[in-house]
Amino acid sequence: MRASALEPGPVDDRLWLRVADAIDRPILFRWQVEAYRAHIEALWGWDEAWQQRDFERLFAALTPRVIMQRAGNDSRAAGYIQTQRRSQSLHLANIVVRPDRRGQGIGSRLLRHMQTQAEQARCAVTLKVFRCNERARVFYERLGFEEISRNRTHFVLRWAPNGVDESL
């Protein structure tokens, strides 16, 4: 298993991360389908069996962190995130926020948390976004990410703290 860039624990006063376990798998896969299916259908078509296998492969390789959100005395799962510590960067492999929790700043707070971790480690944050997902690309650019390359299906984006070598 590769090391996650984000450890379990607090993100801020309303969010924290916990390690996903086997019982979480079905709901995390459902949230992933809700988040990505339209984009994947537009790019290369949806194959449910392949998507399930790919989800299981990535679940095993990069154990997800379930995003927990406090609401008064209650806590609920708001989505999940998968990250990877690489030699020159912290890589965001997946971030999925439940449809009923979108628009509440959860993604922004998680990315800012990841950027803080990168500042402390003196490295960049990298990610890929589907080329057809304009909303996500604009979101990442608003947080300071810049395109560094692209292929037929994805933009590759990077954010680096001041003083970190741009070639890394």
C-alpha angles and dihedrals in degrees: 000000000000119000117262117233091219123055125207114272142070123346094178138322093299105030134057136164129234129184113262117234135194093277089060095055100090095049093043090052090049091052090048091052090050091050102042111022098091092049094047092047089053093049107039110339133267122276108179096198093049092047091051092050092047091049091051091048093052092042088058095043099044111023106219123239112224111225108230119197125199117220110177107302092341131086126199137179108257099181140295142269133204120198137171132207108225128182094261103019152018106250125209105213097173140356118182122177117190112254092243091053099048119113094035097102095257095128093046092050092049093049092047088050089052091048090052089052089050092050090053091048091044093233141110132262116232134187144158125232128191111259089229092054099087093161092058093044091053090047092054093045090052086058091053102265117146131200112253099171144345141205134189094289109021146042113219111218132191137191122189132182118240112284097025112125109257091216092065 
